[in-house]
Amino acid sequence: MAADDYDAVVIGAGPTGEVAAGRLADAGLSVVIVERRLVGGECSYYGCIPSKTLIRPGDVLAAARRAPGAAEAVTGGVDALAAFAQRDYMTSHWHDDGQLQWLADRGIDLVRGTGVLTGKRTVQVRSPNTPPRSLRAAKAVVLATGTTPLIPPIPGLSDVDPWDNQTATSAKEVPKRLLVLGGGPVGAELAQAFRRLGAGVVIVEAADRLLAREEPFAGEQVQAAFEAEGISVVTGARMTAARRNGRDGRVIATLDNGRAFSADEILVAIGRRPATSGIGLEAVGLEPGSPVRVDSQLRAVGVKGRWLYAIGDCNGLAPLTHMGKYQARVAADVIARGQGADVASSSIVPRVTFTDPQVCAVGLTEAAARGVGMAVTVVRTPTGDVPGAYTQGNGIVGTSQLVIEDTSRRVVGATFTGPGVQELLHSATVAICSEAPVDRLWHAVPSFPTISEVWLHLLEAYGL
C-alpha cells in the first residue's frame, strides 16, 4: 500500500491532539491528524464543556440565594430543558464542522478512522466505510488517544445498561432518581448537577470520603453541602450487585454493607482507562491497554529511534485536559526544534472540581508531602473570612490552605474550597512553578476587596 508522507502524524483530535497538530503546523511542518469520532474529542462533546454547562445554572441560582436582594427574586429551580438546550448549543449539537475549519485554516489534513501503528513512523487508518490508508511520518507520530470510561466487573452491572459520563452529559431527560457510583470529581460534579436539575440523587463512594485524593476537609465540606441539598451520600461502601426490576424497570443496587438502593438510572464514575487498545502498540513493542510510559520530553519509552510520542490522558501522567494541552506544547516544540527544546513537568498539576463548594488544588497535599519525607508547615484560613467574600453574599464558607516546605520556605501545595473560587488557583500554580519563597510572595499584593486577600491571611498565619 502506498503511503502518504507528512512530517508528523497525530492520532487523536481531542484538545491535546489539536494543540499538538496546530503547534507543529505553526512551526512549518506538514501535519495530518487522525480521528475516528468527533474532532474536538471527549472534552468538547461529553466532558468538560457539556458538564460545566449543565453545572452553571445551579451555581448561578445558589450564588443569587446567598445575596440578599437577589435571593428574593429566586422563586424556582433550574429549568432543565433550557439547560439541556444550552448544552446542545455548546456542543454544536454533536457536530464538529466548526472544528474542521480550524484545522483547514492551519493547513492540517484530517483523515477519519482509527489510526493503527504498523511499524516505524507508519500508521494505517482503518474505517468501516473506506479502504485502509497508510500514512508515513518523516519526524514523529504522536499518540493523543485519551481514555475510556471504566465499568467495574460487578455482577449484573453491565446488564442494566449503566450510564457513563457520555450518557450523562448528553441526557435528554432528568431521571426521577439517579444513583451515582463513584465520589471522585466526575461523580461529585454530575451528582450535584443532576440534583439541581431536579433528580433525587444517591452517591456511593468506596473510600471513606468524597474526593479521596484531595485534602480531607475538601471531601467533608462537599459532603456537608450535598446533604444540605438533599443528596444522600454513602461512603466506605462498595456495590456488589445490580439488576433491573422487571416490573418498573428501575435499577436495584446492592452494597457490601447490606443496604440496597433503587434508581431509574445508575451513573458509573469510578475512573477511566487509557485508550491504547487497538492502536497497534504491539507492533512497536509496547503493551496495548496500558498507559504509554514516556520520558520527560513525552517520547515513548522502549521505542527505538525516538519517533513515537504519547501526550495527554493516554500516558497516565496527569489525566486532565489542560495538562494534555501543556504536554502537547512541549512535545510539539521538541519535535519541531530538537532535543533540547523543553522538558515536561508532571509534579505541578492544577485541578478543579466544579462542585459547590468548589475544590481547587495544585501541587502536593499535606499527606503527599509528608509521605515523600518532606518537612512542611501547613497554614489555613477560612476562605470566607475576607471582605471580598462578604460582598458576595452571606454564607460564603470554605478553607484556604498552603503547604510550605520548611527548608526552602516555598509553597509546594495549595487547596482552596468555597463557591466560585477557581480563579484563586492560578496564583498558587504560579507561586509553585516559580519556586518563589513566601517572603517574596509577601510583596504580591492582592486587590481590595477580593477573595484573593486570603493569601495575606495565609502568609500572616505562617508568621510574616
C-alpha positions as CSV (number, residue, x, y, z in Angstrom):
1,M,0.0,0.0,0.0
2,A,1.4,3.4,-1.0
3,A,1.8,5.8,1.9
4,D,1.0,9.5,2.2
5,D,4.0,11.3,3.6
6,Y,3.9,14.0,6.3
7,D,6.4,15.4,8.8
8,A,4.1,14.4,11.7
9,V,1.1,12.1,12.2
10,V,-1.1,12.8,15.2
11,I,-3.6,10.1,16.3
12,G,-6.5,11.7,18.2
13,A,-8.2,15.0,17.5
14,G,-9.2,16.0,21.0
15,P,-7.9,19.1,22.6
16,T,-4.5,17.5,23.2
17,G,-4.1,16.3,19.6
18,E,-5.4,19.6,18.2
19,V,-2.9,21.6,20.2
20,A,0.0,19.4,19.1
21,A,-1.1,19.5,15.4
22,G,-1.6,23.2,15.5
23,R,1.7,24.0,17.1
24,L,3.5,21.7,14.6
25,A,1.8,23.3,11.7
26,D,2.6,26.8,13.0
27,A,6.3,25.7,13.0
28,G,6.0,24.9,9.3
29,L,5.7,21.2,9.4
30,S,3.2,19.2,7.3
31,V,0.7,17.5,9.6
32,V,-2.1,15.0,9.4
33,I,-4.5,14.3,12.3
34,V,-6.4,11.0,12.5
35,E,-9.8,10.9,14.3
36,R,-12.4,8.1,14.4
37,R,-15.2,10.2,16.0
38,L,-15.6,13.9,16.5
39,V,-12.8,16.5,16.1
40,G,-12.7,18.2,19.4
41,G,-12.7,15.0,21.4
42,E,-14.3,13.9,24.7
43,C,-13.8,17.2,26.5
44,S,-15.7,19.2,23.9
45,Y,-18.7,16.9,23.5
46,Y,-19.0,14.7,26.5
47,G,-16.7,16.0,29.2
48,C,-15.6,19.4,30.4
49,I,-17.8,21.6,28.2
50,P,-21.2,19.9,28.5
51,S,-20.8,19.1,32.2
52,K,-19.8,22.6,33.2
53,T,-22.6,24.0,31.1
54,L,-25.1,21.8,33.0
55,I,-23.5,22.8,36.3
56,R,-23.6,26.5,35.6
57,P,-27.4,27.3,36.1
58,G,-27.4,25.7,39.5
59,D,-24.3,27.6,40.6
60,V,-25.9,30.9,39.5
61,L,-29.1,30.3,41.4
62,A,-27.1,29.2,44.5
63,A,-25.0,32.4,44.3
64,A,-28.2,34.5,43.9
65,R,-29.7,32.9,47.0
66,R,-26.6,33.9,49.0
67,A,-27.1,37.6,48.0
68,P,-29.9,39.5,49.8
69,G,-31.8,41.4,47.2
70,A,-31.2,38.8,44.6
71,A,-32.4,35.9,46.8
72,E,-35.9,37.3,46.9
73,A,-36.1,37.2,43.2
74,V,-35.3,33.4,43.0
75,T,-38.6,31.8,43.0
76,G,-37.9,28.5,41.3
77,G,-35.3,25.9,40.4
78,V,-33.2,25.2,37.3
79,D,-35.1,24.9,34.0
80,A,-33.8,21.5,32.9
81,L,-35.0,21.8,29.3
82,A,-33.3,25.2,28.9
83,A,-30.1,23.9,30.4
84,F,-30.1,21.0,28.0
85,A,-30.7,23.4,25.1
86,Q,-27.7,25.4,26.1
87,R,-25.7,22.2,26.5
88,D,-26.7,21.3,22.9
89,Y,-25.6,24.7,21.7
90,M,-22.2,24.5,23.5
91,T,-21.6,21.0,21.9
92,S,-22.7,22.2,18.5
93,H,-25.3,19.6,18.6
94,W,-22.5,17.0,18.5
95,H,-21.3,18.2,15.1
96,D,-17.7,19.1,14.5
97,D,-18.0,21.4,11.5
98,G,-16.6,24.3,13.3
99,Q,-13.5,22.4,14.4
100,L,-12.9,21.3,10.8
101,Q,-12.4,24.9,9.7
102,W,-9.9,25.4,12.5
103,L,-7.8,22.6,11.0
104,A,-8.2,23.8,7.5
105,D,-7.1,27.3,8.4
106,R,-3.8,25.9,9.7
107,G,-3.3,23.5,6.7
108,I,-3.7,20.4,8.8
109,D,-5.1,17.4,6.9
110,L,-7.8,15.2,8.6
111,V,-8.3,11.5,8.0
112,R,-11.4,9.9,9.5
113,G,-10.9,6.5,11.1
114,T,-8.9,4.5,13.6
115,G,-5.1,5.1,13.5
116,V,-3.1,1.9,14.0
117,L,0.7,1.8,14.3
118,T,2.1,-0.7,11.8
119,G,5.8,-0.1,12.1
120,K,8.4,2.6,12.4
121,R,6.8,6.0,11.8
122,T,3.9,4.4,9.9
123,V,0.2,4.5,10.7
124,Q,-2.7,2.7,8.9
125,V,-6.1,4.4,9.1
126,R,-8.9,1.9,9.2
127,S,-12.6,2.8,8.7
128,P,-15.7,0.6,8.1
129,N,-16.7,2.7,5.1
130,T,-13.4,3.2,3.2
131,P,-10.3,1.2,2.2
132,P,-7.3,1.4,4.6
133,R,-5.0,4.3,4.1
134,S,-1.3,4.3,5.0
135,L,0.4,7.4,6.5
136,R,4.1,7.8,6.9
137,A,5.8,10.4,9.2
138,A,9.2,11.8,8.5
139,K,9.7,13.1,12.0
140,A,7.2,11.8,14.6
141,V,4.0,10.0,15.3
142,V,2.0,11.5,18.3
143,L,-0.5,9.5,20.2
144,A,-3.3,11.5,21.8
145,T,-5.9,8.9,22.1
146,G,-7.3,9.8,25.6
147,T,-9.2,7.5,27.8
148,T,-12.4,5.5,28.0
149,P,-14.8,5.0,31.0
150,L,-14.1,2.1,33.3
151,I,-17.0,-0.2,34.1
152,P,-16.2,-2.5,37.0
153,P,-17.0,-6.2,36.8
154,I,-19.8,-6.1,39.4
155,P,-22.4,-8.9,38.9
156,G,-25.3,-7.6,36.8
157,L,-23.9,-4.1,36.3
158,S,-23.3,-4.3,32.6
159,D,-26.8,-5.9,32.1
160,V,-28.6,-2.8,33.5
161,D,-27.1,-0.5,30.7
162,P,-25.4,1.9,33.1
163,W,-24.7,5.5,32.3
164,D,-21.2,6.7,31.9
165,N,-20.1,10.3,31.5
166,Q,-21.1,10.4,27.9
167,T,-24.6,9.2,28.6
168,A,-25.0,11.7,31.5
169,T,-23.7,14.8,29.7
170,S,-25.8,14.0,26.6
171,A,-29.0,13.1,28.5
172,K,-32.3,14.5,27.1
173,E,-34.3,13.9,30.3
174,V,-33.7,14.1,34.0
175,P,-34.3,10.8,35.8
176,K,-36.6,10.9,38.8
177,R,-33.9,9.2,40.8
178,L,-30.2,8.7,39.9
179,L,-27.6,6.5,41.7
180,V,-24.0,7.7,41.2
181,L,-21.3,5.1,41.7
182,G,-18.1,7.0,42.5
183,G,-17.4,10.1,44.5
184,G,-14.4,11.5,42.6
185,P,-14.5,14.7,40.6
186,V,-16.8,13.4,37.8
187,G,-19.2,11.6,40.1
188,A,-19.4,14.5,42.5
189,E,-19.9,17.1,39.8
190,L,-22.6,15.2,38.0
191,A,-24.4,14.2,41.2
192,Q,-24.9,17.8,42.2
193,A,-25.7,18.9,38.7
194,F,-28.5,16.4,38.3
195,R,-29.8,17.1,41.8
196,R,-30.1,20.8,40.8
197,L,-31.7,19.8,37.6
198,G,-34.4,18.0,39.6
199,A,-33.3,14.4,40.2
200,G,-33.2,12.6,43.5
201,V,-29.6,11.5,43.9
202,V,-27.7,9.0,45.9
203,I,-23.9,8.9,45.6
204,V,-21.9,5.8,46.7
205,E,-18.1,6.0,47.2
206,A,-15.9,3.1,48.3
207,A,-13.4,5.4,50.1
208,D,-14.2,6.9,53.5
209,R,-14.8,10.3,52.0
210,L,-15.7,12.1,48.7
211,L,-12.8,13.4,46.6
212,A,-10.4,11.0,48.4
213,R,-7.3,12.2,46.6
214,E,-7.7,15.8,47.9
215,E,-7.3,17.1,51.5
216,P,-9.8,15.5,53.9
217,F,-11.5,18.8,54.7
218,A,-12.4,19.2,51.0
219,G,-14.4,16.0,50.8
220,E,-16.0,16.7,54.2
221,Q,-17.2,20.1,53.1
222,V,-18.6,18.8,49.8
223,Q,-20.4,16.1,51.6
224,A,-22.0,18.5,54.0
225,A,-23.1,20.7,51.1
226,F,-24.5,17.7,49.3
227,E,-26.5,16.5,52.2
228,A,-27.9,20.0,52.8
229,E,-29.2,19.9,49.2
230,G,-30.8,16.5,49.7
231,I,-28.2,14.3,48.1
232,S,-27.7,11.0,50.0
233,V,-24.0,10.3,50.5
234,V,-22.8,6.8,51.3
235,T,-19.1,6.4,51.9
236,G,-17.0,3.4,52.8
237,A,-19.2,1.0,50.8
238,R,-18.9,-1.0,47.6
239,M,-21.6,-2.1,45.2
240,T,-21.8,-5.9,45.0
241,A,-24.6,-6.4,42.5
242,A,-27.1,-4.6,40.2
243,R,-30.2,-5.7,38.4
244,R,-33.3,-4.2,36.7
245,N,-36.7,-4.7,38.3
246,G,-38.9,-6.4,35.7
247,R,-42.0,-4.6,36.8
248,D,-41.0,-0.9,36.6
249,G,-37.5,-1.1,35.0
250,R,-35.7,0.5,37.9
251,V,-32.2,-0.4,38.9
252,I,-31.7,-2.2,42.2
253,A,-28.2,-1.8,43.5
254,T,-26.9,-3.8,46.5
255,L,-23.9,-2.7,48.6
256,D,-21.5,-4.7,50.7
257,N,-22.8,-3.1,53.9
258,G,-26.2,-4.7,53.3
259,R,-28.0,-1.6,52.1
260,A,-29.8,-1.5,48.7
261,F,-30.9,1.4,46.6
262,S,-33.4,1.8,43.8
263,A,-33.0,4.3,41.0
264,D,-34.2,4.9,37.5
265,E,-30.6,5.1,36.2
266,I,-27.1,4.4,37.6
267,L,-24.2,6.5,36.6
268,V,-20.8,4.8,36.8
269,A,-18.0,7.3,37.5
270,I,-15.2,5.3,39.2
271,G,-12.4,6.1,36.8
272,R,-11.1,5.8,33.3
273,R,-8.6,3.7,31.4
274,P,-6.1,4.7,28.7
275,A,-7.5,4.2,25.2
276,T,-4.4,2.3,24.0
277,S,-6.0,-0.9,22.8
278,G,-6.5,-1.5,19.1
279,I,-3.9,1.1,18.0
280,G,-1.0,-1.2,17.2
281,L,1.2,-0.7,20.2
282,E,2.3,-4.3,20.0
283,A,3.8,-3.5,16.6
284,V,6.3,-1.3,18.2
285,G,7.0,-3.4,21.3
286,L,4.5,-1.7,23.7
287,E,1.7,-3.2,25.7
288,P,-1.9,-2.5,24.5
289,G,-4.4,-1.3,27.1
290,S,-1.8,0.2,29.4
291,P,-0.6,3.8,29.8
292,V,2.2,4.6,27.4
293,R,5.2,5.3,29.5
294,V,7.1,8.4,28.4
295,D,10.3,10.3,29.2
296,S,10.5,14.0,30.2
297,Q,10.1,15.0,26.6
298,L,7.0,12.8,26.1
299,R,8.7,10.2,24.0
300,A,7.5,6.6,24.4
301,V,10.0,4.7,26.5
302,G,11.2,1.5,24.8
303,V,10.7,2.6,21.2
304,K,13.9,2.8,19.3
305,G,14.5,5.9,17.2
306,R,12.8,8.4,19.5
307,W,10.0,9.0,17.0
308,L,6.9,8.0,19.0
309,Y,5.3,10.4,21.4
310,A,2.3,10.0,23.8
311,I,0.6,13.0,25.2
312,G,-2.4,13.6,27.4
313,D,-4.5,11.0,29.2
314,C,-3.1,8.1,27.3
315,N,0.3,8.4,29.1
316,G,-1.4,8.3,32.5
317,L,0.7,11.2,34.0
318,A,-2.0,13.7,34.7
319,P,-5.4,12.9,33.0
320,L,-6.7,16.5,32.8
321,T,-7.4,18.4,29.6
322,H,-5.2,21.4,30.5
323,M,-2.3,19.1,31.3
324,G,-2.7,17.3,28.0
325,K,-2.6,20.6,26.2
326,Y,0.5,21.6,28.1
327,Q,2.2,18.3,27.2
328,A,1.2,18.8,23.6
329,R,3.0,22.2,23.5
330,V,6.1,20.6,25.0
331,A,6.1,17.6,22.6
332,A,5.4,19.7,19.6
333,D,8.4,22.0,20.4
334,V,10.7,19.0,20.9
335,I,9.6,17.6,17.5
336,A,9.9,20.9,15.7
337,R,13.0,22.3,17.3
338,G,15.0,19.3,18.5
339,Q,16.3,17.5,21.6
340,G,16.9,20.5,23.8
341,A,13.6,22.3,23.3
342,D,11.9,21.6,26.7
343,V,11.0,19.1,29.3
344,A,7.6,18.5,30.8
345,S,6.7,18.7,34.5
346,S,4.3,16.2,36.0
347,S,4.5,17.4,39.6
348,I,2.7,20.7,39.3
349,V,-0.9,19.7,38.4
350,P,-3.7,22.2,38.9
351,R,-7.1,20.7,39.3
352,V,-10.6,22.0,40.0
353,T,-13.7,20.0,41.0
354,F,-16.6,22.2,39.9
355,T,-19.0,21.3,42.8
356,D,-20.5,24.0,45.1
357,P,-18.3,24.4,47.1
358,Q,-15.6,24.1,44.5
359,V,-12.4,22.2,45.4
360,C,-9.3,23.8,43.7
361,A,-5.9,22.4,44.3
362,V,-2.4,22.3,42.9
363,G,0.8,20.5,43.9
364,L,1.0,18.3,46.9
365,T,-1.5,17.6,49.7
366,E,-0.1,17.6,53.2
367,A,-0.2,13.8,53.3
368,A,1.6,13.5,50.0
369,A,4.3,15.9,51.1
370,R,4.9,14.2,54.3
371,G,4.7,10.8,52.5
372,V,7.8,11.7,50.5
373,G,9.7,12.7,53.6
374,M,9.2,16.4,53.2
375,A,9.2,18.6,56.3
376,V,6.4,21.1,55.8
377,T,4.3,23.7,57.6
378,V,0.6,23.8,56.9
379,V,-1.4,27.0,57.2
380,R,-5.1,27.5,56.8
381,T,-7.6,30.3,56.8
382,P,-11.4,30.4,56.2
383,T,-12.0,31.3,52.6
384,G,-15.0,33.4,53.5
385,D,-13.1,35.5,56.2
386,V,-12.2,38.4,53.9
387,P,-14.2,41.5,52.9
388,G,-14.2,40.3,49.2
389,A,-16.1,37.2,50.3
390,Y,-18.6,39.2,52.4
391,T,-19.5,41.3,49.3
392,Q,-20.5,38.1,47.5
393,G,-23.3,37.5,50.0
394,N,-24.0,35.5,53.1
395,G,-22.8,32.0,53.9
396,I,-19.6,32.1,51.8
397,V,-17.6,29.3,53.5
398,G,-14.7,27.1,52.7
399,T,-11.0,26.7,53.6
400,S,-7.8,28.0,52.0
401,Q,-4.6,26.1,52.7
402,L,-0.9,26.3,51.8
403,V,1.7,23.5,52.3
404,I,5.1,25.2,52.7
405,E,8.4,23.3,52.6
406,D,10.4,24.2,55.7
407,T,13.9,24.4,54.3
408,S,13.2,26.4,51.1
409,R,10.2,28.3,52.5
410,R,8.5,27.6,49.2
411,V,4.8,26.7,48.6
412,V,4.6,23.1,47.4
413,G,0.8,22.6,47.6
414,A,-2.3,24.7,47.9
415,T,-6.0,24.0,48.3
416,F,-8.9,26.4,48.1
417,T,-12.6,25.4,48.8
418,G,-15.6,27.7,48.5
419,P,-18.2,28.8,46.0
420,G,-16.6,30.1,42.8
421,V,-13.0,30.2,43.9
422,Q,-11.5,28.6,40.8
423,E,-9.7,31.8,39.9
424,L,-7.7,31.7,43.1
425,L,-5.9,28.6,41.8
426,H,-3.6,30.1,39.1
427,S,-1.8,32.4,41.6
428,A,-0.9,29.3,43.6
429,T,0.2,27.5,40.4
430,V,2.5,30.4,39.5
431,A,3.8,30.5,43.1
432,I,4.7,26.8,43.0
433,C,6.1,26.9,39.4
434,S,8.3,29.9,40.0
435,E,9.6,28.5,43.3
436,A,9.3,31.8,44.9
437,P,9.9,31.8,48.7
438,V,6.9,33.0,50.8
439,D,9.0,36.1,51.8
440,R,8.8,37.2,48.2
441,L,5.1,36.3,47.9
442,W,4.5,38.8,50.7
443,H,5.1,41.6,48.2
444,A,2.4,40.2,45.8
445,V,-0.3,42.5,47.0
446,P,-3.9,41.3,46.3
447,S,-6.5,43.9,45.3
448,F,-9.2,45.0,47.8
449,P,-11.8,43.8,48.2
450,T,-11.2,40.4,46.5
451,I,-11.2,36.9,47.8
452,S,-7.5,36.8,46.9
453,E,-6.9,38.5,50.2
454,V,-6.9,35.0,51.7
455,W,-3.3,35.0,50.6
456,L,-2.5,37.7,53.1
457,H,-4.2,35.7,55.9
458,L,-2.3,32.6,54.9
459,L,1.1,34.4,54.9
460,E,0.3,36.1,58.2
461,A,-0.6,32.6,59.7
462,Y,2.8,31.5,58.5
463,G,4.4,34.3,60.6
464,L,5.1,37.0,58.0
